[in-house]
Amino acid sequence: MSLLNGPVKDTPIAFTAGMTSASSSWEGDILVFPHVITNKGHGYSSSSGKFTAPRDGTYVFTVTGVSSYSKFLCLDIVHDGLRKVRTYSSDSARYQTGTNLVVLELDRGDAVWVKRFMGQGYHTNSVPMTTFSGFIL
C-alpha cells in the first residue's frame, strides 16, 4: 500500500509530549502538552492535546503527572470521552508523581487525551517531568 492510498501498516506511530513550565493553579479540563519530543505519524496535536489514531491498531498510552508543591492531582487517560485509567499524585509531600498505562484498541480517527479528574496544578521544569506518550504495537 502506498502513502497515496493511506497509511502503510509498518509506518511507525509514536509520540511523547510534555510540559516545560509549571502551573500551581491549573484547574483545566484537557491537559495540553505543548512540548513535543517525538511525533512519528503526526497523530498528536500540541494545540488540542489530543492524539488521533492514523490507523486501526493496538496502542499503548502512558501519562505521568507530578503534583504541584503540597497539592494533589488526578489525571485520566480518556478514549473518545470514556475515562480508561487514572493517576494519583498525593499532597502528603512536596512533589509527588502519579503514573499509569493503558493498552487500547483504536480505530482510525479515534482520539485519546489526558483530562483532569481532581486536584490542581502540576510541576515540571525545562526538561519535562509531566508527560503523555503513546505508540502502536
WOLIN-V786303 format. One record per run of one state. SS is the DSSP state (helix for helix, strand for strand, loop for the rest). FROM is the first residue (numbers start at 1). TO is the last residue. If there is no record, write none. Layout:
{{SS:FROM:TO} {SS:FROM:TO}}
//
This chain:
{{loop:1:13} {strand:14:18} {loop:19:22} {strand:23:23} {loop:24:29} {strand:30:30} {loop:31:34} {strand:35:40} {loop:41:43} {strand:44:44} {loop:45:50} {strand:51:52} {loop:53:56} {strand:57:66} {loop:67:72} {strand:73:79} {loop:80:81} {strand:82:86} {loop:87:88} {strand:89:89} {loop:90:96} {strand:97:106} {loop:107:110} {strand:111:119} {loop:120:121} {strand:122:122} {loop:123:130} {strand:131:136} {loop:137:137}}
//
